[in-house]
Amino acid sequence: MQVINHTVVAVDGLGALTASRLVKIAAESGCTVTLDKNGKTVNAKKLYAVIGLDVKKGDKITLTVSGPSESDTADGIKKLLLS
């Protein structure tokens, strides 16, 4: 299991474009990927669930990745969040 703790620095938070890219990475990975904000956890493969968390600049989020390609998936998510 890989755990990614991240403070969102993007001005638009986790906007629609970033959220859709996150969902794509999660969906194509074959892993279980969850996104947590303030104790609310959603499936990161569900676009409306991710957008529904309303992640804004400065929010602390935690992504948990588990499965056969968790290391590669976590690396892809980290790269996305830092771009």
mmCIF file of the N, C-alpha and C atoms, coordinates in Angstrom:
data_MODEL
# 
_entry.id   MODEL 
# 
loop_
_atom_site.group_PDB 
_atom_site.id 
_atom_site.type_symbol 
_atom_site.label_atom_id 
_atom_site.label_alt_id 
_atom_site.label_comp_id 
_atom_site.label_asym_id 
_atom_site.label_entity_id 
_atom_site.label_seq_id 
_atom_site.pdbx_PDB_ins_code 
_atom_site.Cartn_x 
_atom_site.Cartn_y 
_atom_site.Cartn_z 
_atom_site.occupancy 
_atom_site.B_iso_or_equiv 
_atom_site.pdbx_formal_charge 
_atom_site.auth_seq_id 
_atom_site.auth_comp_id 
_atom_site.auth_asym_id 
_atom_site.auth_atom_id 
_atom_site.pdbx_PDB_model_num 
ATOM 1   N N  . MET A 1 1  ? 0.843   -1.174 0.000   1.00 0.00 ? 1  MET A N  1 
ATOM 2   C CA . MET A 1 1  ? 0.000   0.000  0.000   1.00 0.00 ? 1  MET A CA 1 
ATOM 3   C C  . MET A 1 1  ? 0.889   1.238  0.000   1.00 0.00 ? 1  MET A C  1 
ATOM 4   N N  . GLN A 1 2  ? 0.543   2.172  -0.869  1.00 0.00 ? 2  GLN A N  1 
ATOM 5   C CA . GLN A 1 2  ? 1.244   3.447  -0.963  1.00 0.00 ? 2  GLN A CA 1 
ATOM 6   C C  . GLN A 1 2  ? 0.301   4.545  -0.472  1.00 0.00 ? 2  GLN A C  1 
ATOM 7   N N  . VAL A 1 3  ? 0.798   5.429  0.380   1.00 0.00 ? 3  VAL A N  1 
ATOM 8   C CA . VAL A 1 3  ? -0.004  6.538  0.891   1.00 0.00 ? 3  VAL A CA 1 
ATOM 9   C C  . VAL A 1 3  ? 0.655   7.840  0.469   1.00 0.00 ? 3  VAL A C  1 
ATOM 10  N N  . ILE A 1 4  ? -0.142  8.719  -0.127  1.00 0.00 ? 4  ILE A N  1 
ATOM 11  C CA . ILE A 1 4  ? 0.352   10.012 -0.590  1.00 0.00 ? 4  ILE A CA 1 
ATOM 12  C C  . ILE A 1 4  ? -0.376  11.095 0.206   1.00 0.00 ? 4  ILE A C  1 
ATOM 13  N N  . ASN A 1 5  ? 0.379   11.842 1.011   1.00 0.00 ? 5  ASN A N  1 
ATOM 14  C CA . ASN A 1 5  ? -0.170  12.994 1.709   1.00 0.00 ? 5  ASN A CA 1 
ATOM 15  C C  . ASN A 1 5  ? 0.255   14.228 0.934   1.00 0.00 ? 5  ASN A C  1 
ATOM 16  N N  . HIS A 1 6  ? -0.688  15.105 0.639   1.00 0.00 ? 6  HIS A N  1 
ATOM 17  C CA . HIS A 1 6  ? -0.391  16.243 -0.221  1.00 0.00 ? 6  HIS A CA 1 
ATOM 18  C C  . HIS A 1 6  ? -1.205  17.457 0.209   1.00 0.00 ? 6  HIS A C  1 
ATOM 19  N N  . THR A 1 7  ? -0.563  18.611 0.224   1.00 0.00 ? 7  THR A N  1 
ATOM 20  C CA . THR A 1 7  ? -1.260  19.874 0.417   1.00 0.00 ? 7  THR A CA 1 
ATOM 21  C C  . THR A 1 7  ? -1.393  20.514 -0.957  1.00 0.00 ? 7  THR A C  1 
ATOM 22  N N  . VAL A 1 8  ? -2.613  20.787 -1.359  1.00 0.00 ? 8  VAL A N  1 
ATOM 23  C CA . VAL A 1 8  ? -2.888  21.297 -2.701  1.00 0.00 ? 8  VAL A CA 1 
ATOM 24  C C  . VAL A 1 8  ? -2.360  22.726 -2.833  1.00 0.00 ? 8  VAL A C  1 
ATOM 25  N N  . VAL A 1 9  ? -1.549  22.953 -3.859  1.00 0.00 ? 9  VAL A N  1 
ATOM 26  C CA . VAL A 1 9  ? -0.960  24.269 -4.078  1.00 0.00 ? 9  VAL A CA 1 
ATOM 27  C C  . VAL A 1 9  ? -1.512  24.955 -5.321  1.00 0.00 ? 9  VAL A C  1 
ATOM 28  N N  . ALA A 1 10 ? -2.204  24.227 -6.159  1.00 0.00 ? 10 ALA A N  1 
ATOM 29  C CA . ALA A 1 10 ? -2.754  24.803 -7.391  1.00 0.00 ? 10 ALA A CA 1 
ATOM 30  C C  . ALA A 1 10 ? -3.823  25.832 -7.046  1.00 0.00 ? 10 ALA A C  1 
ATOM 31  N N  . VAL A 1 11 ? -3.816  26.936 -7.751  1.00 0.00 ? 11 VAL A N  1 
ATOM 32  C CA . VAL A 1 11 ? -4.755  28.028 -7.510  1.00 0.00 ? 11 VAL A CA 1 
ATOM 33  C C  . VAL A 1 11 ? -6.199  27.552 -7.599  1.00 0.00 ? 11 VAL A C  1 
ATOM 34  N N  . ASP A 1 12 ? -6.498  26.688 -8.555  1.00 0.00 ? 12 ASP A N  1 
ATOM 35  C CA . ASP A 1 12 ? -7.872  26.202 -8.731  1.00 0.00 ? 12 ASP A CA 1 
ATOM 36  C C  . ASP A 1 12 ? -8.143  24.923 -7.936  1.00 0.00 ? 12 ASP A C  1 
ATOM 37  N N  . GLY A 1 13 ? -7.249  24.573 -7.023  1.00 0.00 ? 13 GLY A N  1 
ATOM 38  C CA . GLY A 1 13 ? -7.436  23.364 -6.222  1.00 0.00 ? 13 GLY A CA 1 
ATOM 39  C C  . GLY A 1 13 ? -7.323  22.135 -7.094  1.00 0.00 ? 13 GLY A C  1 
ATOM 40  N N  . LEU A 1 14 ? -8.207  21.200 -6.867  1.00 0.00 ? 14 LEU A N  1 
ATOM 41  C CA . LEU A 1 14 ? -8.260  19.996 -7.695  1.00 0.00 ? 14 LEU A CA 1 
ATOM 42  C C  . LEU A 1 14 ? -9.383  20.227 -8.701  1.00 0.00 ? 14 LEU A C  1 
ATOM 43  N N  . GLY A 1 15 ? -9.096  21.066 -9.697  1.00 0.00 ? 15 GLY A N  1 
ATOM 44  C CA . GLY A 1 15 ? -10.090 21.441 -10.688 1.00 0.00 ? 15 GLY A CA 1 
ATOM 45  C C  . GLY A 1 15 ? -10.503 20.285 -11.576 1.00 0.00 ? 15 GLY A C  1 
ATOM 46  N N  . ALA A 1 16 ? -11.439 20.549 -12.459 1.00 0.00 ? 16 ALA A N  1 
ATOM 47  C CA . ALA A 1 16 ? -12.026 19.506 -13.299 1.00 0.00 ? 16 ALA A CA 1 
ATOM 48  C C  . ALA A 1 16 ? -10.977 18.784 -14.156 1.00 0.00 ? 16 ALA A C  1 
ATOM 49  N N  . LEU A 1 17 ? -10.046 19.526 -14.722 1.00 0.00 ? 17 LEU A N  1 
ATOM 50  C CA . LEU A 1 17 ? -9.042  18.900 -15.591 1.00 0.00 ? 17 LEU A CA 1 
ATOM 51  C C  . LEU A 1 17 ? -8.114  17.992 -14.780 1.00 0.00 ? 17 LEU A C  1 
ATOM 52  N N  . THR A 1 18 ? -7.630  18.480 -13.668 1.00 0.00 ? 18 THR A N  1 
ATOM 53  C CA . THR A 1 18 ? -6.755  17.673 -12.819 1.00 0.00 ? 18 THR A CA 1 
ATOM 54  C C  . THR A 1 18 ? -7.510  16.476 -12.261 1.00 0.00 ? 18 THR A C  1 
ATOM 55  N N  . ALA A 1 19 ? -8.750  16.701 -11.846 1.00 0.00 ? 19 ALA A N  1 
ATOM 56  C CA . ALA A 1 19 ? -9.571  15.608 -11.310 1.00 0.00 ? 19 ALA A CA 1 
ATOM 57  C C  . ALA A 1 19 ? -9.775  14.529 -12.366 1.00 0.00 ? 19 ALA A C  1 
ATOM 58  N N  . SER A 1 20 ? -10.049 14.929 -13.603 1.00 0.00 ? 20 SER A N  1 
ATOM 59  C CA . SER A 1 20 ? -10.272 13.931 -14.658 1.00 0.00 ? 20 SER A CA 1 
ATOM 60  C C  . SER A 1 20 ? -8.988  13.161 -14.963 1.00 0.00 ? 20 SER A C  1 
ATOM 61  N N  . ARG A 1 21 ? -7.849  13.820 -14.882 1.00 0.00 ? 21 ARG A N  1 
ATOM 62  C CA . ARG A 1 21 ? -6.579  13.123 -15.094 1.00 0.00 ? 21 ARG A CA 1 
ATOM 63  C C  . ARG A 1 21 ? -6.299  12.145 -13.955 1.00 0.00 ? 21 ARG A C  1 
ATOM 64  N N  . LEU A 1 22 ? -6.621  12.554 -12.731 1.00 0.00 ? 22 LEU A N  1 
ATOM 65  C CA . LEU A 1 22 ? -6.462  11.657 -11.581 1.00 0.00 ? 22 LEU A CA 1 
ATOM 66  C C  . LEU A 1 22 ? -7.333  10.425 -11.736 1.00 0.00 ? 22 LEU A C  1 
ATOM 67  N N  . VAL A 1 23 ? -8.578  10.620 -12.128 1.00 0.00 ? 23 VAL A N  1 
ATOM 68  C CA . VAL A 1 23 ? -9.509  9.505  -12.327 1.00 0.00 ? 23 VAL A CA 1 
ATOM 69  C C  . VAL A 1 23 ? -8.988  8.567  -13.410 1.00 0.00 ? 23 VAL A C  1 
ATOM 70  N N  . LYS A 1 24 ? -8.446  9.125  -14.468 1.00 0.00 ? 24 LYS A N  1 
ATOM 71  C CA . LYS A 1 24 ? -7.917  8.303  -15.559 1.00 0.00 ? 24 LYS A CA 1 
ATOM 72  C C  . LYS A 1 24 ? -6.748  7.441  -15.071 1.00 0.00 ? 24 LYS A C  1 
ATOM 73  N N  . ILE A 1 25 ? -5.837  8.048  -14.327 1.00 0.00 ? 25 ILE A N  1 
ATOM 74  C CA . ILE A 1 25 ? -4.700  7.287  -13.787 1.00 0.00 ? 25 ILE A CA 1 
ATOM 75  C C  . ILE A 1 25 ? -5.208  6.159  -12.891 1.00 0.00 ? 25 ILE A C  1 
ATOM 76  N N  . ALA A 1 26 ? -6.146  6.493  -12.015 1.00 0.00 ? 26 ALA A N  1 
ATOM 77  C CA . ALA A 1 26 ? -6.688  5.499  -11.079 1.00 0.00 ? 26 ALA A CA 1 
ATOM 78  C C  . ALA A 1 26 ? -7.410  4.376  -11.813 1.00 0.00 ? 26 ALA A C  1 
ATOM 79  N N  . ALA A 1 27 ? -8.227  4.742  -12.789 1.00 0.00 ? 27 ALA A N  1 
ATOM 80  C CA . ALA A 1 27 ? -9.037  3.746  -13.504 1.00 0.00 ? 27 ALA A CA 1 
ATOM 81  C C  . ALA A 1 27 ? -8.182  2.804  -14.343 1.00 0.00 ? 27 ALA A C  1 
ATOM 82  N N  . GLU A 1 28 ? -7.128  3.316  -14.927 1.00 0.00 ? 28 GLU A N  1 
ATOM 83  C CA . GLU A 1 28 ? -6.284  2.504  -15.798 1.00 0.00 ? 28 GLU A CA 1 
ATOM 84  C C  . GLU A 1 28 ? -5.265  1.670  -15.027 1.00 0.00 ? 28 GLU A C  1 
ATOM 85  N N  . SER A 1 29 ? -5.134  1.913  -13.742 1.00 0.00 ? 29 SER A N  1 
ATOM 86  C CA . SER A 1 29 ? -4.065  1.287  -12.966 1.00 0.00 ? 29 SER A CA 1 
ATOM 87  C C  . SER A 1 29 ? -4.335  -0.158 -12.570 1.00 0.00 ? 29 SER A C  1 
ATOM 88  N N  . GLY A 1 30 ? -5.595  -0.514 -12.407 1.00 0.00 ? 30 GLY A N  1 
ATOM 89  C CA . GLY A 1 30 ? -5.916  -1.831 -11.879 1.00 0.00 ? 30 GLY A CA 1 
ATOM 90  C C  . GLY A 1 30 ? -5.769  -1.905 -10.365 1.00 0.00 ? 30 GLY A C  1 
ATOM 91  N N  . CYS A 1 31 ? -5.504  -0.770 -9.750  1.00 0.00 ? 31 CYS A N  1 
ATOM 92  C CA . CYS A 1 31 ? -5.340  -0.683 -8.303  1.00 0.00 ? 31 CYS A CA 1 
ATOM 93  C C  . CYS A 1 31 ? -6.600  -0.107 -7.661  1.00 0.00 ? 31 CYS A C  1 
ATOM 94  N N  . THR A 1 32 ? -6.685  -0.269 -6.357  1.00 0.00 ? 32 THR A N  1 
ATOM 95  C CA . THR A 1 32 ? -7.702  0.422  -5.585  1.00 0.00 ? 32 THR A CA 1 
ATOM 96  C C  . THR A 1 32 ? -7.097  1.759  -5.170  1.00 0.00 ? 32 THR A C  1 
ATOM 97  N N  . VAL A 1 33 ? -7.763  2.852  -5.535  1.00 0.00 ? 33 VAL A N  1 
ATOM 98  C CA . VAL A 1 33 ? -7.260  4.182  -5.225  1.00 0.00 ? 33 VAL A CA 1 
ATOM 99  C C  . VAL A 1 33 ? -8.366  4.956  -4.521  1.00 0.00 ? 33 VAL A C  1 
ATOM 100 N N  . THR A 1 34 ? -8.062  5.462  -3.322  1.00 0.00 ? 34 THR A N  1 
ATOM 101 C CA . THR A 1 34 ? -9.037  6.273  -2.596  1.00 0.00 ? 34 THR A CA 1 
ATOM 102 C C  . THR A 1 34 ? -8.448  7.647  -2.333  1.00 0.00 ? 34 THR A C  1 
ATOM 103 N N  . LEU A 1 35 ? -9.334  8.623  -2.223  1.00 0.00 ? 35 LEU A N  1 
ATOM 104 C CA . LEU A 1 35 ? -8.962  10.011 -1.945  1.00 0.00 ? 35 LEU A CA 1 
ATOM 105 C C  . LEU A 1 35 ? -9.708  10.443 -0.696  1.00 0.00 ? 35 LEU A C  1 
ATOM 106 N N  . ASP A 1 36 ? -8.972  10.990 0.264   1.00 0.00 ? 36 ASP A N  1 
ATOM 107 C CA . ASP A 1 36 ? -9.561  11.413 1.532   1.00 0.00 ? 36 ASP A CA 1 
ATOM 108 C C  . ASP A 1 36 ? -9.297  12.900 1.753   1.00 0.00 ? 36 ASP A C  1 
ATOM 109 N N  . LYS A 1 37 ? -10.345 13.617 2.156   1.00 0.00 ? 37 LYS A N  1 
ATOM 110 C CA . LYS A 1 37 ? -10.223 15.016 2.561   1.00 0.00 ? 37 LYS A CA 1 
ATOM 111 C C  . LYS A 1 37 ? -11.071 15.208 3.810   1.00 0.00 ? 37 LYS A C  1 
ATOM 112 N N  . ASN A 1 38 ? -10.438 15.626 4.879   1.00 0.00 ? 38 ASN A N  1 
ATOM 113 C CA . ASN A 1 38 ? -11.140 15.894 6.145   1.00 0.00 ? 38 ASN A CA 1 
ATOM 114 C C  . ASN A 1 38 ? -11.993 14.715 6.609   1.00 0.00 ? 38 ASN A C  1 
ATOM 115 N N  . GLY A 1 39 ? -11.477 13.502 6.458   1.00 0.00 ? 39 GLY A N  1 
ATOM 116 C CA . GLY A 1 39 ? -12.184 12.330 6.945   1.00 0.00 ? 39 GLY A CA 1 
ATOM 117 C C  . GLY A 1 39 ? -13.232 11.759 6.007   1.00 0.00 ? 39 GLY A C  1 
ATOM 118 N N  . LYS A 1 40 ? -13.466 12.415 4.883   1.00 0.00 ? 40 LYS A N  1 
ATOM 119 C CA . LYS A 1 40 ? -14.399 11.880 3.891   1.00 0.00 ? 40 LYS A CA 1 
ATOM 120 C C  . LYS A 1 40 ? -13.578 11.190 2.803   1.00 0.00 ? 40 LYS A C  1 
ATOM 121 N N  . THR A 1 41 ? -13.841 9.909  2.590   1.00 0.00 ? 41 THR A N  1 
ATOM 122 C CA . THR A 1 41 ? -13.079 9.103  1.641   1.00 0.00 ? 41 THR A CA 1 
ATOM 123 C C  . THR A 1 41 ? -13.957 8.717  0.462   1.00 0.00 ? 41 THR A C  1 
ATOM 124 N N  . VAL A 1 42 ? -13.399 8.897  -0.756  1.00 0.00 ? 42 VAL A N  1 
ATOM 125 C CA . VAL A 1 42 ? -14.124 8.534  -1.974  1.00 0.00 ? 42 VAL A CA 1 
ATOM 126 C C  . VAL A 1 42 ? -13.237 7.668  -2.857  1.00 0.00 ? 42 VAL A C  1 
ATOM 127 N N  . ASN A 1 43 ? -13.875 6.955  -3.764  1.00 0.00 ? 43 ASN A N  1 
ATOM 128 C CA . ASN A 1 43 ? -13.192 6.157  -4.776  1.00 0.00 ? 43 ASN A CA 1 
ATOM 129 C C  . ASN A 1 43 ? -12.631 7.122  -5.822  1.00 0.00 ? 43 ASN A C  1 
ATOM 130 N N  . ALA A 1 44 ? -11.315 7.117  -6.006  1.00 0.00 ? 44 ALA A N  1 
ATOM 131 C CA . ALA A 1 44 ? -10.677 8.041  -6.943  1.00 0.00 ? 44 ALA A CA 1 
ATOM 132 C C  . ALA A 1 44 ? -10.924 7.677  -8.407  1.00 0.00 ? 44 ALA A C  1 
ATOM 133 N N  . LYS A 1 45 ? -11.657 6.594  -8.660  1.00 0.00 ? 45 LYS A N  1 
ATOM 134 C CA . LYS A 1 45 ? -12.015 6.230  -10.028 1.00 0.00 ? 45 LYS A CA 1 
ATOM 135 C C  . LYS A 1 45 ? -13.346 6.846  -10.437 1.00 0.00 ? 45 LYS A C  1 
ATOM 136 N N  . LYS A 1 46 ? -13.990 7.546  -9.531  1.00 0.00 ? 46 LYS A N  1 
ATOM 137 C CA . LYS A 1 46 ? -15.314 8.138  -9.774  1.00 0.00 ? 46 LYS A CA 1 
ATOM 138 C C  . LYS A 1 46 ? -15.176 9.658  -9.857  1.00 0.00 ? 46 LYS A C  1 
ATOM 139 N N  . LEU A 1 47 ? -15.313 10.214 -11.058 1.00 0.00 ? 47 LEU A N  1 
ATOM 140 C CA . LEU A 1 47 ? -15.092 11.637 -11.288 1.00 0.00 ? 47 LEU A CA 1 
ATOM 141 C C  . LEU A 1 47 ? -15.992 12.502 -10.411 1.00 0.00 ? 47 LEU A C  1 
ATOM 142 N N  . TYR A 1 48 ? -17.278 12.198 -10.358 1.00 0.00 ? 48 TYR A N  1 
ATOM 143 C CA . TYR A 1 48 ? -18.186 13.031 -9.578  1.00 0.00 ? 48 TYR A CA 1 
ATOM 144 C C  . TYR A 1 48 ? -17.863 12.971 -8.084  1.00 0.00 ? 48 TYR A C  1 
ATOM 145 N N  . ALA A 1 49 ? -17.389 11.847 -7.616  1.00 0.00 ? 49 ALA A N  1 
ATOM 146 C CA . ALA A 1 49 ? -17.010 11.726 -6.209  1.00 0.00 ? 49 ALA A CA 1 
ATOM 147 C C  . ALA A 1 49 ? -15.794 12.596 -5.910  1.00 0.00 ? 49 ALA A C  1 
ATOM 148 N N  . VAL A 1 50 ? -14.808 12.570 -6.810  1.00 0.00 ? 50 VAL A N  1 
ATOM 149 C CA . VAL A 1 50 ? -13.595 13.374 -6.628  1.00 0.00 ? 50 VAL A CA 1 
ATOM 150 C C  . VAL A 1 50 ? -13.936 14.864 -6.669  1.00 0.00 ? 50 VAL A C  1 
ATOM 151 N N  . ILE A 1 51 ? -14.715 15.269 -7.661  1.00 0.00 ? 51 ILE A N  1 
ATOM 152 C CA . ILE A 1 51 ? -15.112 16.679 -7.768  1.00 0.00 ? 51 ILE A CA 1 
ATOM 153 C C  . ILE A 1 51 ? -15.970 17.078 -6.567  1.00 0.00 ? 51 ILE A C  1 
ATOM 154 N N  . GLY A 1 52 ? -16.798 16.152 -6.100  1.00 0.00 ? 52 GLY A N  1 
ATOM 155 C CA . GLY A 1 52 ? -17.685 16.420 -4.976  1.00 0.00 ? 52 GLY A CA 1 
ATOM 156 C C  . GLY A 1 52 ? -16.964 16.723 -3.671  1.00 0.00 ? 52 GLY A C  1 
ATOM 157 N N  . LEU A 1 53 ? -15.698 16.338 -3.554  1.00 0.00 ? 53 LEU A N  1 
ATOM 158 C CA . LEU A 1 53 ? -14.940 16.672 -2.357  1.00 0.00 ? 53 LEU A CA 1 
ATOM 159 C C  . LEU A 1 53 ? -14.594 18.162 -2.292  1.00 0.00 ? 53 LEU A C  1 
ATOM 160 N N  . ASP A 1 54 ? -14.703 18.849 -3.430  1.00 0.00 ? 54 ASP A N  1 
ATOM 161 C CA . ASP A 1 54 ? -14.452 20.293 -3.502  1.00 0.00 ? 54 ASP A CA 1 
ATOM 162 C C  . ASP A 1 54 ? -13.088 20.654 -2.904  1.00 0.00 ? 54 ASP A C  1 
ATOM 163 N N  . VAL A 1 55 ? -12.045 20.061 -3.453  1.00 0.00 ? 55 VAL A N  1 
ATOM 164 C CA . VAL A 1 55 ? -10.693 20.281 -2.965  1.00 0.00 ? 55 VAL A CA 1 
ATOM 165 C C  . VAL A 1 55 ? -10.192 21.629 -3.464  1.00 0.00 ? 55 VAL A C  1 
ATOM 166 N N  . LYS A 1 56 ? -9.812  22.484 -2.517  1.00 0.00 ? 56 LYS A N  1 
ATOM 167 C CA . LYS A 1 56 ? -9.350  23.836 -2.834  1.00 0.00 ? 56 LYS A CA 1 
ATOM 168 C C  . LYS A 1 56 ? -7.882  24.003 -2.457  1.00 0.00 ? 56 LYS A C  1 
ATOM 169 N N  . LYS A 1 57 ? -7.293  25.099 -2.914  1.00 0.00 ? 57 LYS A N  1 
ATOM 170 C CA . LYS A 1 57 ? -5.907  25.404 -2.588  1.00 0.00 ? 57 LYS A CA 1 
ATOM 171 C C  . LYS A 1 57 ? -5.741  25.431 -1.069  1.00 0.00 ? 57 LYS A C  1 
ATOM 172 N N  . GLY A 1 58 ? -4.696  24.770 -0.589  1.00 0.00 ? 58 GLY A N  1 
ATOM 173 C CA . GLY A 1 58 ? -4.404  24.720 0.832   1.00 0.00 ? 58 GLY A CA 1 
ATOM 174 C C  . GLY A 1 58 ? -4.983  23.513 1.549   1.00 0.00 ? 58 GLY A C  1 
ATOM 175 N N  . ASP A 1 59 ? -5.913  22.800 0.896   1.00 0.00 ? 59 ASP A N  1 
ATOM 176 C CA . ASP A 1 59 ? -6.502  21.613 1.514   1.00 0.00 ? 59 ASP A CA 1 
ATOM 177 C C  . ASP A 1 59 ? -5.471  20.489 1.581   1.00 0.00 ? 59 ASP A C  1 
ATOM 178 N N  . LYS A 1 60 ? -5.560  19.706 2.650   1.00 0.00 ? 60 LYS A N  1 
ATOM 179 C CA . LYS A 1 60 ? -4.703  18.533 2.801   1.00 0.00 ? 60 LYS A CA 1 
ATOM 180 C C  . LYS A 1 60 ? -5.507  17.313 2.377   1.00 0.00 ? 60 LYS A C  1 
ATOM 181 N N  . ILE A 1 61 ? -4.934  16.549 1.447   1.00 0.00 ? 61 ILE A N  1 
ATOM 182 C CA . ILE A 1 61 ? -5.599  15.343 0.956   1.00 0.00 ? 61 ILE A CA 1 
ATOM 183 C C  . ILE A 1 61 ? -4.669  14.150 1.144   1.00 0.00 ? 61 ILE A C  1 
ATOM 184 N N  . THR A 1 62 ? -5.279  12.980 1.209   1.00 0.00 ? 62 THR A N  1 
ATOM 185 C CA . THR A 1 62 ? -4.520  11.741 1.304   1.00 0.00 ? 62 THR A CA 1 
ATOM 186 C C  . THR A 1 62 ? -5.051  10.778 0.254   1.00 0.00 ? 62 THR A C  1 
ATOM 187 N N  . LEU A 1 63 ? -4.146  10.264 -0.552  1.00 0.00 ? 63 LEU A N  1 
ATOM 188 C CA . LEU A 1 63 ? -4.499  9.238  -1.536  1.00 0.00 ? 63 LEU A CA 1 
ATOM 189 C C  . LEU A 1 63 ? -3.860  7.934  -1.097  1.00 0.00 ? 63 LEU A C  1 
ATOM 190 N N  . THR A 1 64 ? -4.633  6.871  -1.151  1.00 0.00 ? 64 THR A N  1 
ATOM 191 C CA . THR A 1 64 ? -4.145  5.544  -0.806  1.00 0.00 ? 64 THR A CA 1 
ATOM 192 C C  . THR A 1 64 ? -4.268  4.658  -2.038  1.00 0.00 ? 64 THR A C  1 
ATOM 193 N N  . VAL A 1 65 ? -3.162  4.014  -2.393  1.00 0.00 ? 65 VAL A N  1 
ATOM 194 C CA . VAL A 1 65 ? -3.102  3.173  -3.586  1.00 0.00 ? 65 VAL A CA 1 
ATOM 195 C C  . VAL A 1 65 ? -2.682  1.770  -3.158  1.00 0.00 ? 65 VAL A C  1 
ATOM 196 N N  . SER A 1 66 ? -3.477  0.778  -3.543  1.00 0.00 ? 66 SER A N  1 
ATOM 197 C CA . SER A 1 66 ? -3.077  -0.600 -3.257  1.00 0.00 ? 66 SER A CA 1 
ATOM 198 C C  . SER A 1 66 ? -3.434  -1.481 -4.438  1.00 0.00 ? 66 SER A C  1 
ATOM 199 N N  . GLY A 1 67 ? -2.541  -2.371 -4.742  1.00 0.00 ? 67 GLY A N  1 
ATOM 200 C CA . GLY A 1 67 ? -2.759  -3.266 -5.867  1.00 0.00 ? 67 GLY A CA 1 
ATOM 201 C C  . GLY A 1 67 ? -1.447  -3.646 -6.522  1.00 0.00 ? 67 GLY A C  1 
ATOM 202 N N  . PRO A 1 68 ? -1.528  -4.369 -7.640  1.00 0.00 ? 68 PRO A N  1 
ATOM 203 C CA . PRO A 1 68 ? -0.333  -4.919 -8.274  1.00 0.00 ? 68 PRO A CA 1 
ATOM 204 C C  . PRO A 1 68 ? 0.652   -3.879 -8.812  1.00 0.00 ? 68 PRO A C  1 
ATOM 205 N N  . SER A 1 69 ? 0.162   -2.736 -9.241  1.00 0.00 ? 69 SER A N  1 
ATOM 206 C CA . SER A 1 69 ? 1.061   -1.712 -9.801  1.00 0.00 ? 69 SER A CA 1 
ATOM 207 C C  . SER A 1 69 ? 1.015   -0.436 -8.965  1.00 0.00 ? 69 SER A C  1 
ATOM 208 N N  . GLU A 1 70 ? 0.915   -0.611 -7.652  1.00 0.00 ? 70 GLU A N  1 
ATOM 209 C CA . GLU A 1 70 ? 0.720   0.538  -6.775  1.00 0.00 ? 70 GLU A CA 1 
ATOM 210 C C  . GLU A 1 70 ? 1.874   1.534  -6.812  1.00 0.00 ? 70 GLU A C  1 
ATOM 211 N N  . SER A 1 71 ? 3.084   1.065  -6.948  1.00 0.00 ? 71 SER A N  1 
ATOM 212 C CA . SER A 1 71 ? 4.230   1.965  -6.975  1.00 0.00 ? 71 SER A CA 1 
ATOM 213 C C  . SER A 1 71 ? 4.190   2.877  -8.201  1.00 0.00 ? 71 SER A C  1 
ATOM 214 N N  . ASP A 1 72 ? 3.950   2.288  -9.374  1.00 0.00 ? 72 ASP A N  1 
ATOM 215 C CA . ASP A 1 72 ? 3.867   3.072  -10.608 1.00 0.00 ? 72 ASP A CA 1 
ATOM 216 C C  . ASP A 1 72 ? 2.676   4.022  -10.575 1.00 0.00 ? 72 ASP A C  1 
ATOM 217 N N  . THR A 1 73 ? 1.561   3.550  -10.057 1.00 0.00 ? 73 THR A N  1 
ATOM 218 C CA . THR A 1 73 ? 0.362   4.379  -9.968  1.00 0.00 ? 73 THR A CA 1 
ATOM 219 C C  . THR A 1 73 ? 0.601   5.559  -9.028  1.00 0.00 ? 73 THR A C  1 
ATOM 220 N N  . ALA A 1 74 ? 1.206   5.300  -7.886  1.00 0.00 ? 74 ALA A N  1 
ATOM 221 C CA . ALA A 1 74 ? 1.502   6.367  -6.923  1.00 0.00 ? 74 ALA A CA 1 
ATOM 222 C C  . ALA A 1 74 ? 2.457   7.389  -7.534  1.00 0.00 ? 74 ALA A C  1 
ATOM 223 N N  . ASP A 1 75 ? 3.445   6.921  -8.279  1.00 0.00 ? 75 ASP A N  1 
ATOM 224 C CA . ASP A 1 75 ? 4.372   7.839  -8.942  1.00 0.00 ? 75 ASP A CA 1 
ATOM 225 C C  . ASP A 1 75 ? 3.646   8.727  -9.942  1.00 0.00 ? 75 ASP A C  1 
ATOM 226 N N  . GLY A 1 76 ? 2.723   8.149  -10.712 1.00 0.00 ? 76 GLY A N  1 
ATOM 227 C CA . GLY A 1 76 ? 1.945   8.924  -11.682 1.00 0.00 ? 76 GLY A CA 1 
ATOM 228 C C  . GLY A 1 76 ? 1.074   9.974  -11.008 1.00 0.00 ? 76 GLY A C  1 
ATOM 229 N N  . ILE A 1 77 ? 0.486   9.601  -9.882  1.00 0.00 ? 77 ILE A N  1 
ATOM 230 C CA . ILE A 1 77 ? -0.365  10.545 -9.153  1.00 0.00 ? 77 ILE A CA 1 
ATOM 231 C C  . ILE A 1 77 ? 0.477   11.671 -8.566  1.00 0.00 ? 77 ILE A C  1 
ATOM 232 N N  . LYS A 1 78 ? 1.635   11.338 -8.005  1.00 0.00 ? 78 LYS A N  1 
ATOM 233 C CA . LYS A 1 78 ? 2.527   12.369 -7.448  1.00 0.00 ? 78 LYS A CA 1 
ATOM 234 C C  . LYS A 1 78 ? 2.946   13.353 -8.523  1.00 0.00 ? 78 LYS A C  1 
ATOM 235 N N  . LYS A 1 79 ? 3.292   12.820 -9.683  1.00 0.00 ? 79 LYS A N  1 
ATOM 236 C CA . LYS A 1 79 ? 3.714   13.676 -10.803 1.00 0.00 ? 79 LYS A CA 1 
ATOM 237 C C  . LYS A 1 79 ? 2.566   14.612 -11.203 1.00 0.00 ? 79 LYS A C  1 
ATOM 238 N N  . LEU A 1 80 ? 1.356   14.092 -11.248 1.00 0.00 ? 80 LEU A N  1 
ATOM 239 C CA . LEU A 1 80 ? 0.197   14.899 -11.592 1.00 0.00 ? 80 LEU A CA 1 
ATOM 240 C C  . LEU A 1 80 ? -0.015  16.009 -10.571 1.00 0.00 ? 80 LEU A C  1 
ATOM 241 N N  . LEU A 1 81 ? 0.052   15.677 -9.297  1.00 0.00 ? 81 LEU A N  1 
ATOM 242 C CA . LEU A 1 81 ? -0.213  16.654 -8.250  1.00 0.00 ? 81 LEU A CA 1 
ATOM 243 C C  . LEU A 1 81 ? 0.852   17.738 -8.171  1.00 0.00 ? 81 LEU A C  1 
ATOM 244 N N  . LEU A 1 82 ? 2.061   17.419 -8.587  1.00 0.00 ? 82 LEU A N  1 
ATOM 245 C CA . LEU A 1 82 ? 3.144   18.390 -8.532  1.00 0.00 ? 82 LEU A CA 1 
ATOM 246 C C  . LEU A 1 82 ? 3.312   19.203 -9.812  1.00 0.00 ? 82 LEU A C  1 
ATOM 247 N N  . SER A 1 83 ? 2.520   18.879 -10.834 1.00 0.00 ? 83 SER A N  1 
ATOM 248 C CA . SER A 1 83 ? 2.664   19.614 -12.105 1.00 0.00 ? 83 SER A CA 1 
ATOM 249 C C  . SER A 1 83 ? 1.794   20.852 -12.134 1.00 0.00 ? 83 SER A C  1 
# 
